[in-house]
Amino acid sequence: MTSRPFTPETLADTWGCSAETVRNLCRSGTLKHFRLGRLYRIPANAVEEYECQTSASDGSGVASVSTGPSRTENVPGISLRHAPERQQSQKQ
């Protein structure tokens, strides 16, 4: 009996990443998958294959999943900073 394929959400819960990260791995061709209309489905053997490839490459025995761009990349974004505190005006 074959096991049911993973959804990006269930696989993301297992791997501790976002479902969008799993979809990005599928889109890039890194993670084998199939589509049912607009839905992504990832076979269990593809998950096992991916985990074996990633754990063999880093030697840690734990699958690592990219969670987005690293801080060293030049990615435009929003820079948050605190505004200076306002001083209340003196009433006369």
Backbone as CSV, one residue per row, in Angstrom:
resi,resn,N_x,N_y,N_z,CA_x,CA_y,CA_z,C_x,C_y,C_z
1,MET,0.839,-1.184,0.000,0.000,0.000,0.000,0.879,1.241,0.000
2,THR,0.570,2.188,-0.838,1.335,3.426,-0.891,0.718,4.449,0.049
3,SER,1.565,5.301,0.596,1.052,6.327,1.496,0.519,7.505,0.694
4,ARG,-0.327,8.277,1.337,-0.914,9.452,0.679,0.149,10.516,0.481
5,PRO,0.056,11.272,-0.591,1.038,12.333,-0.819,0.851,13.480,0.176
6,PHE,1.932,14.207,0.409,1.913,15.356,1.305,1.348,16.576,0.593
7,THR,0.715,17.452,1.350,0.380,18.784,0.859,1.529,19.696,1.293
8,PRO,1.685,20.857,0.678,2.731,21.774,1.141,2.568,22.139,2.623
9,GLU,1.325,22.245,3.094,1.077,22.606,4.481,1.529,21.515,5.443
10,THR,1.188,20.249,5.145,1.583,19.165,6.046,3.097,18.958,6.028
11,LEU,3.701,19.098,4.867,5.147,18.947,4.778,5.857,20.100,5.479
12,ALA,5.301,21.301,5.381,5.883,22.457,6.067,5.832,22.261,7.580
13,ASP,4.740,21.705,8.091,4.652,21.417,9.527,5.722,20.411,9.948
14,THR,5.932,19.404,9.116,6.933,18.385,9.413,8.346,18.965,9.404
15,TRP,8.622,19.806,8.432,9.964,20.370,8.269,10.197,21.643,9.081
16,GLY,9.150,22.231,9.617,9.323,23.456,10.392,9.624,24.670,9.526
17,CYS,8.983,24.743,8.378,9.155,25.891,7.484,7.764,26.317,7.008
18,SER,7.707,27.259,6.101,6.407,27.705,5.590,5.983,26.853,4.395
19,ALA,4.681,26.833,4.157,4.149,26.112,2.996,4.656,26.748,1.705
20,GLU,4.866,28.058,1.721,5.375,28.748,0.533,6.802,28.283,0.207
21,THR,7.595,27.987,1.227,8.948,27.461,1.002,8.868,26.121,0.290
22,VAL,7.929,25.270,0.708,7.752,23.961,0.060,7.318,24.161,-1.392
23,ARG,6.389,25.091,-1.627,5.950,25.364,-3.008,7.101,25.887,-3.854
24,ASN,7.952,26.727,-3.274,9.119,27.238,-4.008,10.075,26.114,-4.384
25,LEU,10.259,25.144,-3.495,11.100,23.986,-3.813,10.494,23.195,-4.968
26,CYS,9.176,23.086,-4.991,8.486,22.389,-6.091,8.662,23.159,-7.399
27,ARG,8.425,24.479,-7.351,8.531,25.301,-8.567,9.934,25.276,-9.156
28,SER,10.934,25.251,-8.279,12.318,25.279,-8.757,12.770,23.917,-9.287
29,GLY,11.964,22.874,-9.042,12.328,21.541,-9.505,13.194,20.788,-8.511
30,THR,13.458,21.381,-7.360,14.283,20.738,-6.339,13.534,19.593,-5.667
31,LEU,12.233,19.738,-5.509,11.391,18.736,-4.861,10.385,18.213,-5.884
32,LYS,10.421,16.908,-6.132,9.510,16.311,-7.109,8.081,16.379,-6.582
33,HIS,7.148,16.676,-7.484,5.751,16.840,-7.096,4.856,16.602,-8.302
34,PHE,3.563,16.605,-8.069,2.597,16.606,-9.164,1.490,17.568,-8.788
35,ARG,0.723,17.944,-9.777,-0.350,18.920,-9.566,-1.705,18.261,-9.794
36,LEU,-2.652,18.650,-8.968,-4.061,18.321,-9.169,-4.763,19.648,-9.352
37,GLY,-4.911,20.063,-10.584,-5.424,21.411,-10.841,-4.393,22.415,-10.354
38,ARG,-4.772,23.241,-9.389,-3.853,24.235,-8.835,-3.129,23.733,-7.588
39,LEU,-3.481,22.539,-7.111,-2.942,22.020,-5.860,-1.642,21.259,-6.075
40,TYR,-0.688,21.471,-5.170,0.569,20.730,-5.192,0.423,19.497,-4.316
41,ARG,0.966,18.369,-4.775,1.031,17.154,-3.979,2.435,16.586,-4.123
42,ILE,3.026,16.190,-2.993,4.395,15.698,-2.978,4.371,14.246,-2.501
43,PRO,4.773,13.299,-3.359,4.785,11.886,-2.956,5.779,11.647,-1.818
44,ALA,5.463,10.674,-0.974,6.330,10.358,0.169,7.732,9.958,-0.273
45,ASN,7.843,9.225,-1.387,9.176,8.830,-1.850,9.991,10.040,-2.316
46,ALA,9.326,11.086,-2.823,10.040,12.308,-3.219,10.545,13.049,-1.984
47,VAL,9.758,13.022,-0.902,10.182,13.654,0.354,11.408,12.924,0.900
48,GLU,11.340,11.592,0.916,12.466,10.791,1.407,13.720,11.031,0.568
49,GLU,13.545,11.084,-0.737,14.667,11.334,-1.643,15.294,12.712,-1.374
50,TYR,14.454,13.743,-1.207,14.943,15.094,-0.945,15.669,15.150,0.397
51,GLU,15.085,14.526,1.423,15.720,14.534,2.740,17.068,13.818,2.712
52,CYS,17.159,12.729,1.965,18.434,12.012,1.855,19.475,12.866,1.149
53,GLN,19.072,13.579,0.094,20.007,14.438,-0.638,20.503,15.584,0.230
54,THR,19.600,16.234,0.959,20.011,17.392,1.756,20.798,16.973,2.983
55,SER,20.455,15.846,3.603,21.198,15.423,4.787,22.572,14.892,4.396
56,ALA,22.694,14.292,3.211,23.996,13.801,2.757,24.918,14.954,2.391
57,SER,24.355,16.055,1.904,25.194,17.171,1.476,25.757,17.966,2.637
58,ASP,25.008,18.061,3.770,25.537,18.836,4.888,26.155,17.961,5.970
59,GLY,25.947,16.646,5.893,26.579,15.733,6.828,25.969,15.728,8.216
60,SER,24.923,16.476,8.464,24.357,16.567,9.805,23.314,15.485,10.077
61,GLY,22.773,14.877,9.025,21.730,13.892,9.210,20.350,14.508,9.371
62,VAL,20.269,15.828,9.305,18.997,16.526,9.444,18.737,17.291,8.156
63,ALA,17.523,17.157,7.651,17.170,17.881,6.423,17.132,19.371,6.711
64,SER,17.731,20.143,5.837,17.675,21.597,5.989,16.903,22.173,4.825
65,VAL,16.042,23.114,5.125,15.205,23.737,4.113,15.475,25.231,4.152
66,SER,15.653,25.823,2.994,15.861,27.261,2.929,14.581,27.976,3.328
67,THR,14.719,28.971,4.184,13.538,29.704,4.621,13.448,31.066,3.978
68,GLY,14.254,31.310,2.965,14.187,32.590,2.282,15.563,33.144,2.019
69,PRO,15.614,34.368,1.549,16.914,34.958,1.227,17.747,35.177,2.478
70,SER,19.058,35.018,2.305,19.936,35.254,3.448,20.129,36.750,3.635
71,ARG,20.623,37.117,4.779,20.810,38.538,5.083,21.943,39.150,4.267
72,THR,22.789,38.325,3.663,23.907,38.861,2.891,23.490,39.278,1.485
73,GLU,22.324,38.800,1.037,21.861,39.173,-0.293,21.299,40.588,-0.269
74,ASN,21.440,41.278,-1.381,20.925,42.636,-1.481,19.474,42.572,-1.935
75,VAL,18.565,42.479,-0.963,17.148,42.351,-1.248,16.448,43.615,-0.761
76,PRO,15.687,44.282,-1.650,14.973,45.473,-1.188,13.933,45.074,-0.146
77,GLY,13.754,45.923,0.831,12.786,45.625,1.877,12.448,46.880,2.653
78,ILE,11.731,46.688,3.703,11.330,47.802,4.549,12.271,47.848,5.737
79,SER,12.814,49.005,5.971,13.679,49.199,7.125,12.864,49.871,8.221
80,LEU,12.768,49.204,9.359,11.997,49.752,10.467,12.940,50.425,11.457
81,ARG,12.550,51.570,11.923,13.333,52.255,12.952,12.369,53.031,13.822
82,HIS,12.822,53.338,15.006,11.982,54.095,15.927,12.097,55.579,15.630
83,ALA,10.986,56.255,15.686,10.973,57.710,15.515,11.420,58.342,16.837
84,PRO,12.058,59.510,16.772,12.454,60.168,18.027,11.204,60.519,18.839
85,GLU,11.362,60.458,20.133,10.215,60.761,20.993,9.882,62.242,20.926
86,ARG,8.601,62.540,20.917,8.151,63.918,20.873,8.165,64.511,22.275
87,GLN,8.504,65.758,22.330,8.446,66.453,23.606,7.169,67.262,23.654
88,GLN,6.508,67.205,24.781,5.258,67.942,24.913,5.572,69.429,25.065
89,SER,4.768,70.248,24.395,4.977,71.683,24.503,4.425,72.181,25.848
90,GLN,5.084,73.196,26.359,4.690,73.775,27.646,3.507,74.722,27.442
91,LYS,2.439,74.509,28.193,1.288,75.424,28.125,1.560,76.626,29.030
92,GLN,1.226,77.799,28.568,1.470,79.008,29.374,0.213,79.633,29.818
